[in-house]
Amino acid sequence: MKTAHANGIDLAYSEIGSGFPLVMINGFASPMDTWNPPLLERLSQRFHVIIFDNRGTGYSTSSGETFSIPLLAEDTAALMDALGISTAHLLGLSMGASIALEFVLAFPKRAKKLVLIAGTCGGERMIRMMPETWSKLSDRSGSGDEIASRIFSVLFPEEWLATNDPWKYCPVVHETTSPEIAARQEEAFFSWQGCWERLPEIRCPTLVMTGTRDIVIPPENSRILAARIPGSRLIEFPGAGHGLQYQCPAAVADTICGFLEENC
């Protein structure tokens, strides 16, 4: 882990592999050690992978500035500046996909290709999760095992959990996100006005990925993105939930690599 001063804060990051840069933006309250190691390993065999903690998450610092999705996109651009990266492939997961969308709209020349996993356009056009799903996902009370069990129950479909132990598929997480930061990220995500009207402005090649059993960001959201972003490609993983990077890391990685290396 390293740190870089960017956009007035210190962002913790890690670099893996070599090749063309692939900047990966994580989701709600998720530090960088929640990325699945098998996924990172396969991606880093082809690319210079950069993962980082969003402001306030894990080992990154924050400021008194109100959190917003555009601000987190500015953080991403500032980190790239600090690392001397002018252009990169961009991958966003969940809330990270929202950040990635704001990034490519604000800095269109800095993203060569875009990968959106379990993303949404936000705003009124967003297909929202059920309230009980968000309640489980955002509840940070109880022991670590209790928190993990609640998160597992929404990350993975019931039928998958019935025959698989999620502890065998998910990494051990050492970083933490405070309830205060989680609340600020929650406000940023749900107050985001979205980008449905601006999606046709995206010109970089875009891959949209979703699990057909995702209850956190229902797959209809990815279908909206794919329908609105010119020339984009939609890949759906049958039976996968929001935790598709854990359920099928090889298939997810191979799909990403195939797309990023196409016509390069």
Protein Blocks (a to p, Z undefined) as FASTA:
>chain_A
ZZddeehiacddddededjdddddddehiafklpcfklmmmmmmmbccdddddehiajbc
cdfbdcdfklmmmmmmmmmmmnopabdcdddehjlmmmmmmmmmmmmmlpmbdcdehiae
ehjllccddfklmmmmmmcghjfklmmmmmmmmmpcfklmmmccfklmpccdfbdcdfkl
mmmmmmmmmmpgbjmlmmmmpmbdcdddddfkbcklgcklmmmmmmmmghiacdddehia
fklmmmmmmlmmmmmmmmmmgoZZ
